[in-house]
Amino acid sequence: MISVAFPSRTLVDWEEWLAPLDQFAQATGLTVSAYDRFGARMAGPLVASNTARLLLASTLWELDGPGSAFERELAAAVVASGNDNDGSEAHGSDMPERQFFGLRVRALPLTQFGKVYGVLVFGWCFSDFSSPMACEQIARMVGISGPVLWSQVRLEAPVTDARMATNTALLRSLAGSIDHQRETIEQLNRVNRTRDLFLATVSHEMRTPLAALSMRLDLMLKTHPDLPPAVTKGLNSMRVHVRQQAAMVDDLIDAALTLTGQLSVVRASVPLGRIVRDAVSTVEVGAQQKGIALTVTPGDFGDGTIIAGDARRLQQVLWNLLLNAIKFTPPGGRIEVNIGVGAEAGVETGQVKIDIADSGQGIEADDLQHVFGAFTLQTQANATGLGLGLYIARRIVELHGGALTVASRGAGQGSIFSIVLPQGAEAWNPAPA
């Protein structure tokens, strides 16, 4: 594969030009070559007419041939001027051209972001029926028989100005489309690089100070038990807010990874009970503070069920669902976590289902379809955050080959979030990349 560095931009894969230029040559009967901005021929000459095939077998387009030298000179003039041919900005039929013993030759610049990175040289056709003398001059120069060249030229119709203008417009449109596509790809790459820089910056510049601040607050509360109550209350409030900000930063990073398809999971055989137990232990204090009854069925938390999963990510999913349930369930309410396998849970054999049901505010029917959207916020119950938790949670479950759904009978009727996952390491078959 021929790839050349385009200054300060990207690599130019010249092999990408072979197919479209060959199609152009076949459709028009013209000969076409592609040059880089330094005068090296990167593609061609691509020929279609019998006259061009006869010339291709001569020394015309050899590396040190007169045709190659002529094309390089023309390409250099285009690069120097940044315009078509010898500096003119004319287009269509008014575009100037150069003559090689009666053969008309034109050139088009290839541009990206306003800079010329290459040139297409095309034509090598007569505008009228050539004379035997002109054919003899060309033939003598490139080492072929003059009468043979003249006989072949006579069999082919000349390319009129109108036809040449049409072919030029066709090639210009073709080149413009390819260059625009390349610009779009480069812009997308630039966006990706900016995104990666943003993620790295957020990870370092925001996570690190928040972690340090949280650690200092914990240290102050533990090492100064005799602080005035008002100070202790203020420090605890600060600690809560710092943790909220840290969670928002984590959600932003996970959401960015999800949107770009970079969020990943590391699977291993793990007891489901361990994941559920760790998630419940993280949130049960909050449930107790609101007087919410939190129960798990069966009592072993699903210890006997093995799944192929990323324990940390799945715990993140359950933690998010449980926190939401606590947040939107009024004091004195209840939250039930029910774990089932196969038909007994209403799923297929080899699947495990986890239902998290609450007696909270519920979800209106019109809102159910938007629950898992990015930046979807509840407007009741003093909702906080960025509205990214459920969006990220669904993607994590999907990466495990499972599904996350929600059901609710309406406002004040509570909600049920259901997670379905493959059971056992052998049950997970990753889709091809």
C-alpha positions as CSV (number, residue, x, y, z in Angstrom):
1,M,0.0,0.0,0.0
2,I,1.3,3.4,-1.0
3,S,0.8,6.0,1.8
4,V,2.4,9.4,1.9
5,A,2.4,11.8,4.8
6,F,0.4,14.9,4.1
7,P,2.1,17.8,5.9
8,S,0.6,18.6,9.3
9,R,-2.6,16.6,8.4
10,T,-2.8,12.9,7.7
11,L,-1.6,10.1,5.5
12,V,-2.8,9.9,1.9
13,D,-3.6,6.4,0.8
14,W,-3.1,6.7,-3.0
15,E,-4.4,3.2,-3.6
16,E,-7.8,4.6,-2.8
17,W,-7.6,6.6,-6.0
18,L,-6.9,3.7,-8.3
19,A,-10.5,2.4,-8.6
20,P,-12.3,5.8,-9.1
21,L,-9.6,7.0,-11.6
22,D,-9.7,3.8,-13.6
23,Q,-13.5,4.2,-13.7
24,F,-13.1,7.8,-14.9
25,A,-10.6,6.6,-17.6
26,Q,-12.9,3.9,-18.8
27,A,-16.0,6.2,-18.9
28,T,-14.3,9.0,-20.8
29,G,-11.5,7.3,-22.8
30,L,-9.0,9.8,-21.3
31,T,-5.7,8.9,-19.6
32,V,-5.3,10.0,-16.0
33,S,-2.4,9.9,-13.5
34,A,-2.1,11.1,-9.8
35,Y,0.9,13.0,-8.5
36,D,1.8,13.9,-5.0
37,R,2.7,17.5,-4.2
38,F,6.4,16.7,-4.6
39,G,6.0,15.5,-8.2
40,A,6.1,11.8,-7.7
41,R,3.5,9.8,-9.7
42,M,1.5,7.8,-7.2
43,A,-1.1,6.3,-9.6
44,G,-1.4,5.7,-13.3
45,P,-1.2,6.3,-16.1
46,L,-4.6,4.7,-16.3
47,V,-5.6,4.3,-20.0
48,A,-8.7,3.3,-21.8
49,S,-8.3,4.1,-25.5
50,N,-6.3,2.1,-28.0
51,T,-4.2,5.1,-28.8
52,A,-3.3,5.5,-25.1
53,R,-2.5,1.7,-24.8
54,L,-0.1,2.0,-27.8
55,L,1.6,5.0,-26.1
56,L,1.7,3.1,-22.8
57,A,3.8,0.5,-24.5
58,S,6.3,3.2,-25.6
59,T,8.7,5.2,-23.6
60,L,6.3,8.2,-23.3
61,W,5.3,7.5,-19.6
62,E,8.5,5.8,-18.5
63,L,10.1,7.4,-15.4
64,D,12.4,9.5,-17.5
65,G,10.1,9.6,-20.5
66,P,9.0,12.9,-22.2
67,G,5.4,12.4,-21.2
68,S,6.3,11.9,-17.5
69,A,8.5,15.0,-17.6
70,F,5.7,17.0,-19.2
71,E,3.2,15.8,-16.5
72,R,5.6,16.6,-13.7
73,E,6.1,20.1,-15.0
74,L,2.4,20.6,-15.2
75,A,1.8,19.2,-11.7
76,A,4.5,21.4,-10.3
77,A,2.9,24.5,-11.8
78,V,-0.4,23.5,-10.2
79,V,1.1,22.9,-6.8
80,A,3.0,26.2,-7.0
81,S,-0.1,28.2,-7.9
82,G,-2.6,26.2,-5.9
83,N,-5.0,26.4,-8.9
84,D,-5.9,24.5,-12.1
85,N,-3.0,24.2,-14.6
86,D,-0.8,27.2,-14.9
87,G,-2.4,29.4,-12.2
88,S,-5.7,30.3,-13.8
89,E,-8.8,29.8,-11.6
90,A,-11.1,29.3,-14.6
91,H,-13.3,26.3,-14.7
92,G,-15.2,24.2,-17.2
93,S,-14.7,24.9,-20.9
94,D,-12.7,28.0,-20.1
95,M,-10.0,26.1,-18.2
96,P,-6.7,26.4,-20.0
97,E,-4.7,23.4,-21.0
98,R,-1.3,22.5,-22.4
99,Q,-0.4,20.8,-25.6
100,F,2.0,18.0,-26.2
101,F,2.5,17.9,-30.0
102,G,-1.3,18.3,-30.4
103,L,-2.3,16.1,-27.5
104,R,-4.3,18.2,-24.9
105,V,-3.4,17.7,-21.3
106,R,-5.0,19.2,-18.2
107,A,-4.5,19.1,-14.4
108,L,-6.6,19.4,-11.3
109,P,-5.3,20.1,-7.8
110,L,-6.2,17.8,-5.0
111,T,-6.9,19.8,-1.8
112,Q,-7.6,19.2,1.8
113,F,-8.4,22.0,4.2
114,G,-7.5,24.5,1.5
115,K,-4.0,23.1,0.8
116,V,-2.9,21.2,-2.3
117,Y,-1.6,17.7,-1.5
118,G,-1.6,16.3,-5.0
119,V,-2.5,16.8,-8.7
120,L,-4.5,14.8,-11.2
121,V,-3.1,15.0,-14.7
122,F,-5.5,13.8,-17.4
123,G,-6.3,14.0,-21.1
124,W,-3.7,12.9,-23.7
125,C,-6.2,13.2,-26.5
126,F,-6.5,15.2,-29.7
127,S,-9.0,18.0,-30.1
128,D,-9.2,17.3,-33.9
129,F,-8.0,14.7,-36.3
130,S,-4.2,14.8,-36.1
131,S,-1.9,15.0,-39.0
132,P,0.5,12.2,-40.0
133,M,3.4,14.7,-39.4
134,A,2.4,15.2,-35.7
135,C,2.0,11.5,-35.2
136,E,5.4,10.9,-36.7
137,Q,7.0,13.5,-34.3
138,I,5.5,11.8,-31.3
139,A,6.3,8.3,-32.5
140,R,9.9,9.2,-33.2
141,M,10.2,10.7,-29.7
142,V,8.8,7.7,-27.9
143,G,10.2,4.9,-30.0
144,I,7.2,3.5,-31.9
145,S,6.1,3.4,-35.6
146,G,4.7,6.7,-36.9
147,P,2.3,5.0,-39.4
148,V,1.0,2.6,-36.8
149,L,0.3,5.5,-34.4
150,W,-1.4,7.5,-37.2
151,S,-3.5,4.6,-38.2
152,Q,-4.7,4.1,-34.7
153,V,-5.4,7.9,-34.1
154,R,-7.6,8.0,-37.3
155,L,-9.9,5.3,-35.8
156,E,-10.8,7.4,-32.7
157,A,-13.0,10.5,-32.6
158,P,-11.2,13.6,-31.3
159,V,-12.3,15.1,-28.0
160,T,-14.1,18.4,-28.6
161,D,-14.0,21.4,-26.3
162,A,-17.5,20.7,-25.1
163,R,-16.7,17.1,-24.3
164,M,-13.5,18.0,-22.6
165,A,-15.3,20.5,-20.4
166,T,-17.8,17.8,-19.4
167,N,-15.1,15.3,-18.6
168,T,-13.2,18.0,-16.6
169,A,-16.3,18.8,-14.6
170,L,-16.9,15.1,-14.0
171,L,-13.3,14.6,-12.7
172,R,-13.5,17.7,-10.6
173,S,-16.7,16.5,-9.0
174,L,-15.2,13.1,-8.4
175,A,-12.0,14.5,-6.8
176,G,-14.0,17.0,-4.7
177,S,-16.2,14.2,-3.3
178,I,-13.2,12.1,-2.3
179,D,-11.4,15.0,-0.8
180,H,-14.5,16.1,1.1
181,Q,-14.9,12.6,2.5
182,R,-11.2,12.6,3.5
183,E,-11.7,16.0,5.2
184,T,-14.7,14.6,7.1
185,I,-12.7,11.6,8.3
186,E,-9.9,13.8,9.4
187,Q,-12.3,16.1,11.3
188,L,-13.8,13.0,13.0
189,N,-10.3,11.9,13.9
190,R,-9.7,15.3,15.3
191,V,-12.9,15.1,17.4
192,N,-11.8,11.7,18.7
193,R,-8.4,13.1,19.7
194,T,-10.1,16.0,21.4
195,R,-12.5,13.5,23.2
196,D,-9.5,11.4,24.4
197,L,-7.8,14.5,25.6
198,F,-10.9,15.6,27.4
199,L,-11.3,12.2,29.1
200,A,-7.7,12.2,30.2
201,T,-8.0,15.8,31.5
202,V,-11.2,15.1,33.4
203,S,-9.8,11.9,34.8
204,H,-6.7,13.6,36.1
205,E,-7.6,17.2,36.7
206,M,-11.0,16.6,38.4
207,R,-10.8,13.1,39.9
208,T,-7.5,13.6,41.6
209,P,-8.3,16.8,43.6
210,L,-11.8,15.5,44.5
211,A,-10.2,12.3,45.9
212,A,-7.7,14.3,47.8
213,L,-10.4,16.6,49.2
214,S,-12.6,13.6,50.2
215,M,-9.6,12.0,52.0
216,R,-8.8,15.2,53.9
217,L,-12.4,15.5,55.1
218,D,-12.5,11.9,56.3
219,L,-9.2,12.5,58.1
220,M,-10.5,15.6,59.8
221,L,-13.6,13.9,61.0
222,K,-11.7,10.9,62.3
223,T,-8.8,12.7,64.0
224,H,-10.8,15.6,65.5
225,P,-13.7,14.1,67.4
226,D,-14.1,17.1,69.6
227,L,-15.0,19.5,66.9
228,P,-18.1,21.7,67.5
229,P,-21.3,20.1,66.3
230,A,-21.8,22.8,63.7
231,V,-18.4,22.2,62.2
232,T,-18.9,18.5,62.2
233,K,-22.2,19.0,60.4
234,G,-20.6,21.3,57.9
235,L,-17.7,18.8,57.2
236,N,-20.2,15.9,56.7
237,S,-22.2,18.1,54.3
238,M,-19.0,18.9,52.4
239,R,-18.1,15.2,52.2
240,V,-21.5,14.3,50.8
241,H,-21.2,17.1,48.1
242,V,-17.6,16.0,47.2
243,R,-18.8,12.4,46.7
244,Q,-21.7,13.6,44.6
245,Q,-19.3,15.6,42.4
246,A,-16.9,12.6,42.1
247,A,-19.9,10.4,41.0
248,M,-20.8,13.0,38.4
249,V,-17.3,13.0,37.0
250,D,-17.3,9.2,36.8
251,D,-20.7,9.3,35.1
252,L,-19.4,11.8,32.5
253,I,-16.4,9.7,31.7
254,D,-18.5,6.5,31.5
255,A,-21.1,8.2,29.3
256,A,-18.4,9.5,26.9
257,L,-16.9,6.0,26.7
258,T,-20.4,4.6,26.0
259,L,-21.3,7.2,23.3
260,T,-18.0,6.4,21.5
261,G,-18.3,2.6,21.9
262,Q,-15.2,2.5,24.2
263,L,-16.9,1.3,27.3
264,S,-15.7,-2.2,28.0
265,V,-16.2,-5.0,30.6
266,V,-13.7,-7.6,31.8
267,R,-15.6,-10.9,32.3
268,A,-14.8,-13.6,34.7
269,S,-16.8,-16.4,36.4
270,V,-18.2,-14.8,39.6
271,P,-21.0,-15.7,42.1
272,L,-24.0,-13.5,41.6
273,G,-24.4,-13.4,45.4
274,R,-21.1,-11.6,45.8
275,I,-22.2,-8.8,43.4
276,V,-25.6,-8.4,44.9
277,R,-24.4,-8.5,48.5
278,D,-21.7,-5.8,47.9
279,A,-24.2,-3.5,46.1
280,V,-26.8,-3.9,48.9
281,S,-24.2,-3.3,51.7
282,T,-23.3,0.0,49.9
283,V,-26.8,1.4,50.0
284,E,-28.5,-0.2,53.0
285,V,-27.5,2.6,55.4
286,G,-29.3,5.1,53.2
287,A,-32.4,2.8,53.2
288,Q,-32.3,2.6,56.9
289,Q,-32.1,6.3,57.4
290,K,-35.3,6.7,55.4
291,G,-37.0,3.9,57.2
292,I,-37.3,1.9,53.9
293,A,-37.5,-1.9,54.2
294,L,-34.9,-3.5,51.9
295,T,-35.2,-7.2,51.4
296,V,-33.4,-9.7,49.1
297,T,-34.9,-13.0,47.9
298,P,-33.4,-15.7,48.2
299,G,-31.6,-15.1,51.4
300,D,-28.3,-16.3,50.1
301,F,-28.3,-13.4,47.6
302,G,-27.8,-15.8,44.7
303,D,-24.6,-17.4,45.9
304,G,-25.3,-20.5,44.0
305,T,-25.6,-18.8,40.7
306,I,-22.5,-18.3,38.6
307,I,-22.4,-15.7,35.8
308,A,-19.7,-14.5,33.4
309,G,-19.4,-10.9,34.3
310,D,-17.4,-7.9,35.3
311,A,-18.1,-7.8,39.1
312,R,-17.3,-4.1,39.5
313,R,-19.4,-3.0,36.6
314,L,-22.4,-5.2,37.5
315,Q,-22.2,-3.9,41.1
316,Q,-22.2,-0.4,39.6
317,V,-25.5,-1.3,37.8
318,L,-27.2,-2.7,40.9
319,W,-25.9,0.1,43.1
320,N,-27.3,2.7,40.7
321,L,-30.7,0.9,40.5
322,L,-30.9,0.6,44.3
323,L,-29.9,4.2,44.9
324,N,-32.6,5.4,42.5
325,A,-35.1,3.2,44.3
326,I,-34.2,4.7,47.7
327,K,-34.2,8.2,46.3
328,F,-37.7,7.9,44.8
329,T,-39.3,5.8,47.5
330,P,-40.9,7.8,50.4
331,P,-40.0,7.1,54.1
332,G,-41.6,3.9,55.3
333,G,-41.7,2.3,51.8
334,R,-40.2,-0.9,50.7
335,I,-37.7,-2.2,48.1
336,E,-37.5,-5.9,47.1
337,V,-34.7,-7.5,45.3
338,N,-35.8,-10.8,43.7
339,I,-33.4,-13.2,42.1
340,G,-34.5,-16.1,39.9
341,V,-33.2,-18.5,37.3
342,G,-34.7,-19.9,34.1
343,A,-38.5,-20.6,33.8
344,E,-39.2,-19.9,37.5
345,A,-38.2,-16.3,36.9
346,G,-39.9,-16.1,33.5
347,V,-36.8,-16.1,31.5
348,E,-35.1,-18.7,29.2
349,T,-33.0,-21.6,30.5
350,G,-29.5,-20.5,31.2
351,Q,-30.5,-16.9,32.1
352,V,-30.8,-15.2,35.5
353,K,-33.2,-12.4,36.3
354,I,-32.8,-9.7,39.0
355,D,-35.9,-7.6,39.8
356,I,-35.6,-4.5,41.8
357,A,-39.1,-3.4,42.8
358,D,-40.0,-0.4,44.9
359,S,-43.1,1.3,46.3
360,G,-41.9,4.7,45.1
361,Q,-43.3,7.5,43.0
362,G,-43.5,5.3,39.9
363,I,-43.2,6.4,36.2
364,E,-45.9,7.7,33.9
365,A,-46.5,5.6,30.8
366,D,-45.3,8.4,28.5
367,D,-42.0,8.6,30.3
368,L,-41.1,4.9,30.3
369,Q,-39.6,5.1,26.9
370,H,-37.2,7.9,27.9
371,V,-36.0,6.4,31.2
372,F,-32.7,5.0,29.7
373,G,-31.9,8.1,27.7
374,A,-28.7,10.1,28.3
375,F,-29.2,13.2,30.6
376,T,-32.7,12.1,31.5
377,L,-33.5,13.6,34.9
378,Q,-36.5,13.0,37.2
379,T,-38.0,16.3,38.2
380,Q,-39.6,15.0,41.5
381,A,-38.2,13.9,44.8
382,N,-35.4,16.4,44.8
383,A,-33.5,14.5,42.0
384,T,-29.8,15.2,41.7
385,G,-27.1,14.1,39.3
386,L,-26.7,14.3,35.5
387,G,-29.3,11.8,34.4
388,L,-26.6,9.4,33.1
389,G,-26.8,6.5,35.6
390,L,-29.5,4.4,33.9
391,Y,-28.1,5.2,30.4
392,I,-24.7,3.8,31.5
393,A,-26.3,0.9,33.4
394,R,-28.2,-0.4,30.4
395,R,-25.1,-0.3,28.2
396,I,-23.1,-2.3,30.9
397,V,-25.8,-4.9,31.0
398,E,-25.9,-5.1,27.1
399,L,-22.1,-5.6,27.1
400,H,-22.7,-8.7,29.2
401,G,-25.1,-10.0,26.6
402,G,-28.1,-9.2,28.8
403,A,-31.0,-6.7,28.9
404,L,-32.2,-4.0,31.4
405,T,-35.9,-3.1,31.3
406,V,-38.4,-1.1,33.4
407,A,-42.1,-1.4,34.2
408,S,-44.4,0.8,36.2
409,R,-48.2,1.0,36.6
410,G,-48.0,4.8,36.8
411,A,-47.5,7.7,39.2
412,G,-47.4,6.5,42.8
413,Q,-47.5,2.8,41.9
414,G,-43.8,2.1,42.2
415,S,-41.4,0.7,39.6
416,I,-39.7,-2.6,38.7
417,F,-36.3,-2.6,37.0
418,S,-35.4,-6.0,35.6
419,I,-31.9,-7.3,34.7
420,V,-31.5,-10.4,32.6
421,L,-28.0,-11.9,32.3
422,P,-26.6,-15.1,30.8
423,Q,-25.9,-17.7,33.5
424,G,-22.4,-19.3,33.6
425,A,-19.2,-18.4,31.8
426,E,-19.9,-20.8,28.9
427,A,-23.2,-19.1,28.2
428,W,-21.7,-15.9,27.1
429,N,-20.8,-15.7,23.4
430,P,-19.3,-12.3,22.4
431,A,-20.6,-10.8,19.1
432,P,-17.9,-10.4,16.4
433,A,-16.3,-7.0,16.5
